[in-house]
Amino acid sequence: MVKVQVSTNELVAGRYRLLEGVHHEEGREGWHGQDVESERPVTLTRSRLPAHLREEAELRTAVRITRESEALGLVCPGRVSVVIDVVEDKDFLWTVTARPEGVPLSALLGHGPVDYVRAARIGLGVLDVLGAAHQEGITHGDLSPGQVWVEERGGVTVAGFGLMGASASPRVTAPSYASPEQARGEGGGPATDLWALGAIMYEMVEGRPAIRDRGGLEATFRAVERLPIRAPLSAGPLSPAIQGLLRRDPVERVPESVVREALTRILKAELDEDSMPTETLPVFRDLDAPPARRVWGKVPLSRPVLLGGALAVTVVCFAGLTAAGGLSERGTSASGPASSPKVSATPSPTPSASPSSTVAQQAPSTSPSPTSSSSASASPSPSHTLTDDPPTGFFRYTAPQGFSVALPKGWKPVRTESSADGSYRVTLGASGDPRTLVVTYSTQLTSDPVAVWREVDTSLRGDSIAYERLGDIRAVTYQGYKGADMEWLSTNHGVRERTFGRGYLIGDHEGFSLRWTTPAADWDTAADRAALTTFLRTFKGGSQ
């Protein structure tokens, strides 16, 4: 760790260029930046330096912070912002991480409150990261909306591990989210993180903090310690969990397992068409509902858990804990990577193919050729000839899950999410490449691919920034199977993106979807058109 002084015209530590401010809280500021040596994007966070870190040797502080975040990165891959550098700047500490996906929750809250279902989804994602940390004996101690990054597709990444931990020093940033015991100077533990989670969910549904910042650490700490918290008015069935987390005595705070059950039940009810009204759900009872359908592009889950990205956090984190030997009995419902799906139903019509041929299946029409038009109608044709032959600049990738596709050279899986019933979602891409291909396999789809995309459309309208569907959802035939296409625009990290989605059924309730996302400004480039054409021409799902 090195000491630096930074002005607007200088690099942090002579290496990191500040590009764009992304969040600001009392005692903490965050920027998107660039490592000028490697030219890779990074995120830099400047936090008020805790007293206990001022007393530590500089090297010891850097090593402790990086080791703690690295340990959690192994346990919960892709869901923790791993610190790659630590820089001291007078009374502040800079932590440098790879740039997380999504945007800080604080930025989303700047647009107003969210509904209790989305708050439960985000809360469960954060809770599972915290649970993985607590299982390893690690406490965050400094959690706030600026430390939670929310992806457009539902995933959650938590930053800031290692700054406070279980130290006896009171919290030094974002004091509105401090627990009463922290405000009294008693330090923190797992119960402190649970209070902060309750305060975050409170603000999500109410549109205001549970305790407002009073303009300084001590004044805000006094308010946290003494002022009553008004019961949330817009939390619906989420209210008991929030109030249980915001109990002043840490011993009386609702434990993680009960909160997880409550959030899961809310999300279950949202998925279950036949469930009773959510306002009357018993939020602290066992989960026993039967499986329900899924939609393409949602994080694939087993039915007892939830819609969106939160269970993916559970699966990934718990799988990491299992590998590390630290998983308790609570992980029995999670699974590692799913096995290849077995297609039990024969679609009709099924195109014929010679067993010795390299052509797996052939549909009746010509190969796709996205046009240069940016209009909604500029979509790949419904069907094409499927081949194994990757073009120049591509290679044939075969995933452990069983699917295969030709990818641009240098691409690889960047995130894998799976569930116990064999469903999965794999995001493919490359460092520094803004484009991604997402492959999803689901086991409980409806029989109408167009209806499946309609559900996705409804969800994206509530979850995405500046979402706009392009044209109609179109029924297609793909590899001889019944399918549907949808295209849309949305904004991610301030970049306008365009996505083409194709989903198709391979059985009564089984199916795949492909999502190709690229900056909208690049949609009509030859490289992007060639990539989409290649994906659709070479994709093979499971045992097809």
WOMODA-V810901 format. One record per helix or strand of 3 or more residues. SS is the DSSP state (hx for helix, st for strand). FROM is the first residue (numbers start at 1). TO is the last residue. Records with the same first field share a line. If there is no record, write none. Layout:
SS=FROM-TO ; FROM-TO
This chain:
st=16-25 ; 28-35 ; 41-48 ; 83-89 ; 92-98 ; 148-150 ; 156-158 ; 394-398 ; 404-408 ; 412-418 ; 424-429 ; 436-442 ; 468-478 ; 481-492 ; 495-505 ; 511-519
hx=51-54 ; 58-75 ; 105-109 ; 116-135 ; 145-147 ; 175-177 ; 180-183 ; 190-206 ; 217-226 ; 236-245 ; 250-252 ; 256-271 ; 278-280 ; 310-324 ; 329-333 ; 449-463 ; 520-522 ; 526-538
